[in-house]
Amino acid sequence: MKIYKESNRQQVLFNLGLMSALAVVLFLFEAIVLHNTYLIGINWNLFLAWIPLFIILYMNKQIKEKSLSKNKILIFSLLWLLFFPNAPYIITDLVHLHPYNGNSYWHHQIMIYTYAFVSLICGLLSLYWIQKIWATTFSKYWSIFFVITSVTLSGYGVFLGRIQRFNSWDLFTHPMALLKYVLHSFSNPTAILMTFEFSIFIGLAYCMLHSLIHLNDQ
């Protein structure tokens, strides 16, 4: 089973690497020239956004070696899902767009947009590849169910990360605190609104990516 052509993979990862490098260069310019390191944590967020892609690349390697069973695919899919919300999360870093004097305002804008764009593409691309794994391993309908579930949970994950400051690893380090808050958040208007709106946005962005990938299909 192949989830992508090797040449396509290399080209896509190279371009994503270039965009990530551009984001870091823009941050270094802001840190060195503008003496502003307030958003240094956005680089960590960018790394986290790459993790779902790293998981997919590892899964594909195991699949080619025929050493990945259905149970392992389920386990790695859950691990992937744990980190997937980090990809669209950087969009919320737009909250740091404060008024600046002169050209620094526009530099700050394009820097955050670059981080948000490359992170979102990393997440959506990993979602596309893992859907292909599910479609081949289980069925087309199970793959669609997995996508819808992932998109919805990622919308909720963005809320947990931005508003409540939970991280992916809090599931292991603070499981009871996380569970307690999740149970109490079902009636939280902000949780409902952010989950709904981010889920719709991520879902439509994924549909757009999917249609662009298959643009030349007969």
C-alpha positions as CSV (number, residue, x, y, z in Angstrom):
1,M,0.0,0.0,0.0
2,K,1.3,3.4,-1.0
3,I,-0.1,6.6,0.5
4,Y,2.0,8.9,-1.7
5,K,4.6,8.9,-4.5
6,E,8.1,9.2,-3.2
7,S,8.9,12.1,-5.6
8,N,5.7,14.0,-4.5
9,R,6.6,13.4,-0.8
10,Q,10.1,14.9,-1.2
11,Q,8.8,17.9,-3.1
12,V,6.0,18.6,-0.6
13,L,8.3,18.2,2.4
14,F,11.0,20.4,0.8
15,N,8.5,23.2,0.2
16,L,7.1,22.9,3.7
17,G,10.7,23.0,5.0
18,L,11.3,26.2,3.0
19,M,8.1,27.8,4.4
20,S,9.2,26.8,7.9
21,A,12.6,28.2,7.4
22,L,11.1,31.5,6.1
23,A,9.0,31.7,9.3
24,V,12.1,31.1,11.5
25,V,14.1,33.7,9.5
26,L,11.3,36.2,10.0
27,F,11.3,35.5,13.7
28,L,15.1,35.9,13.9
29,F,14.8,39.3,12.1
30,E,12.3,40.4,14.7
31,A,14.5,39.1,17.5
32,I,17.8,40.5,16.3
33,V,16.8,43.7,14.4
34,L,13.6,44.7,16.2
35,H,14.8,43.3,19.6
36,N,11.5,41.5,20.2
37,T,11.5,37.9,21.4
38,Y,8.0,37.9,22.9
39,L,6.8,35.2,20.4
40,I,9.8,32.8,20.8
41,G,7.4,30.1,21.8
42,I,5.8,30.1,18.3
43,N,8.9,28.1,17.2
44,W,8.0,25.3,19.6
45,N,4.4,25.4,18.2
46,L,5.7,25.1,14.7
47,F,7.7,22.0,15.8
48,L,4.6,20.5,17.3
49,A,2.7,21.1,14.1
50,W,5.2,19.0,12.3
51,I,4.8,16.0,14.6
52,P,1.6,14.6,12.9
53,L,3.6,14.6,9.6
54,F,6.5,12.8,11.3
55,I,4.0,10.2,12.6
56,I,2.6,9.6,9.1
57,L,6.0,9.3,7.5
58,Y,6.9,6.7,10.1
59,M,3.7,4.8,9.6
60,N,4.3,4.8,5.8
61,K,7.8,3.4,6.4
62,Q,6.3,0.6,8.5
63,I,3.6,-0.1,6.0
64,K,6.1,-0.5,3.2
65,E,8.0,-3.0,5.3
66,K,4.6,-4.7,6.0
67,S,5.2,-4.5,9.8
68,L,2.2,-2.3,10.7
69,S,-0.9,-4.3,11.7
70,K,-4.4,-2.9,12.1
71,N,-4.0,-2.6,15.8
72,K,-0.8,-0.7,15.4
73,I,-2.4,1.6,12.9
74,L,-5.1,2.3,15.5
75,I,-2.5,3.1,18.1
76,F,-0.5,5.4,15.9
77,S,-3.7,7.1,14.7
78,L,-4.6,7.9,18.3
79,L,-1.1,9.3,18.8
80,W,-1.5,11.3,15.6
81,L,-4.8,12.6,16.8
82,L,-3.3,13.7,20.1
83,F,-0.9,16.1,18.3
84,F,-3.1,17.0,15.3
85,P,-4.7,20.1,17.0
86,N,-1.3,21.7,17.3
87,A,-1.3,22.4,13.6
88,P,-4.4,24.7,13.4
89,Y,-3.6,26.0,16.9
90,I,-1.1,28.5,15.6
91,I,-3.9,30.4,13.9
92,T,-4.9,31.6,17.4
93,D,-1.4,33.2,17.7
94,L,-3.0,36.0,15.7
95,V,-4.1,37.2,19.1
96,H,-0.6,38.6,19.5
97,L,-1.1,41.1,16.6
98,H,-0.7,44.3,18.6
99,P,-0.4,47.7,17.0
100,Y,3.2,48.5,16.1
101,N,4.8,51.7,14.7
102,G,5.9,51.8,11.1
103,N,6.9,48.8,9.1
104,S,7.3,46.5,12.1
105,Y,3.5,46.1,12.2
106,W,3.5,44.5,8.7
107,H,6.5,42.4,9.5
108,H,4.8,41.1,12.6
109,Q,1.7,40.2,10.5
110,I,3.5,38.3,7.8
111,M,5.6,36.5,10.3
112,I,2.6,35.1,12.2
113,Y,0.7,34.4,9.0
114,T,3.7,32.4,7.7
115,Y,3.8,30.3,10.9
116,A,0.1,29.8,10.8
117,F,0.0,28.8,7.1
118,V,2.8,26.3,7.2
119,S,1.5,24.7,10.4
120,L,-2.0,24.4,9.0
121,I,-0.8,22.8,5.8
122,C,1.3,20.3,7.8
123,G,-1.8,19.3,9.7
124,L,-4.1,19.1,6.7
125,L,-1.5,17.1,4.6
126,S,-1.1,14.6,7.4
127,L,-4.9,14.3,7.7
128,Y,-5.0,13.6,3.9
129,W,-2.4,10.9,4.2
130,I,-3.8,9.2,7.3
131,Q,-7.2,9.2,5.6
132,K,-5.7,7.2,2.7
133,I,-4.2,4.8,5.3
134,W,-7.6,4.3,6.9
135,A,-9.4,3.9,3.5
136,T,-7.0,1.2,2.4
137,T,-6.7,-0.6,5.8
138,F,-10.3,-0.4,6.9
139,S,-12.8,1.2,4.4
140,K,-13.7,4.4,2.7
141,Y,-16.5,5.0,5.1
142,W,-14.4,4.4,8.2
143,S,-11.8,6.9,6.8
144,I,-14.5,9.5,6.4
145,F,-15.7,8.9,9.9
146,F,-12.1,9.3,11.2
147,V,-11.7,12.6,9.3
148,I,-14.9,14.0,10.7
149,T,-14.0,12.9,14.2
150,S,-10.5,14.3,13.9
151,V,-11.7,17.7,12.6
152,T,-14.2,18.0,15.4
153,L,-11.8,17.0,18.2
154,S,-9.1,19.3,16.8
155,G,-11.6,22.2,17.0
156,Y,-12.1,21.4,20.7
157,G,-8.3,20.9,21.1
158,V,-7.7,24.4,19.9
159,F,-10.1,25.7,22.6
160,L,-8.3,23.6,25.2
161,G,-4.9,24.9,24.1
162,R,-5.7,28.6,23.7
163,I,-8.2,29.3,26.4
164,Q,-7.3,26.7,29.1
165,R,-3.6,26.3,28.1
166,F,-3.7,22.5,28.1
167,N,-1.1,20.7,26.0
168,S,-1.1,17.4,24.2
169,W,1.0,15.7,26.9
170,D,-1.4,16.8,29.7
171,L,-3.3,13.7,28.8
172,F,-0.5,11.8,30.5
173,T,0.9,14.3,33.0
174,H,-2.4,15.7,34.3
175,P,-5.1,13.3,33.1
176,M,-7.6,13.9,36.0
177,A,-7.4,17.7,35.7
178,L,-7.9,17.5,32.0
179,L,-10.8,15.0,32.3
180,K,-12.5,17.1,35.0
181,Y,-12.3,20.2,32.9
182,V,-13.5,18.4,29.7
183,L,-16.6,17.2,31.6
184,H,-17.3,20.8,32.9
185,S,-16.8,22.4,29.5
186,F,-19.8,20.8,27.7
187,S,-21.9,23.8,28.8
188,N,-19.2,26.4,28.2
189,P,-20.4,28.8,25.5
190,T,-16.8,29.6,24.4
191,A,-16.0,25.9,24.1
192,I,-19.0,25.3,22.0
193,L,-18.4,28.3,19.8
194,M,-14.7,27.7,19.2
195,T,-15.2,24.0,18.6
196,F,-17.9,24.6,16.1
197,E,-16.2,27.4,14.2
198,F,-12.7,25.9,14.2
199,S,-14.1,22.5,13.1
200,I,-16.0,24.1,10.2
201,F,-12.9,26.1,9.2
202,I,-10.5,23.1,9.4
203,G,-13.0,20.9,7.6
204,L,-13.5,23.3,4.7
205,A,-9.8,23.9,4.5
206,Y,-9.3,20.2,4.3
207,C,-11.9,19.9,1.6
208,M,-10.1,22.6,-0.3
209,L,-6.8,20.9,0.0
210,H,-8.3,17.6,-1.1
211,S,-9.9,19.2,-4.2
212,L,-6.6,20.8,-5.1
213,I,-4.7,17.5,-4.8
214,H,-7.2,15.9,-7.1
215,L,-7.6,18.8,-9.5
216,N,-6.3,17.0,-12.5
217,D,-8.0,13.7,-11.8
218,Q,-10.2,12.5,-14.7
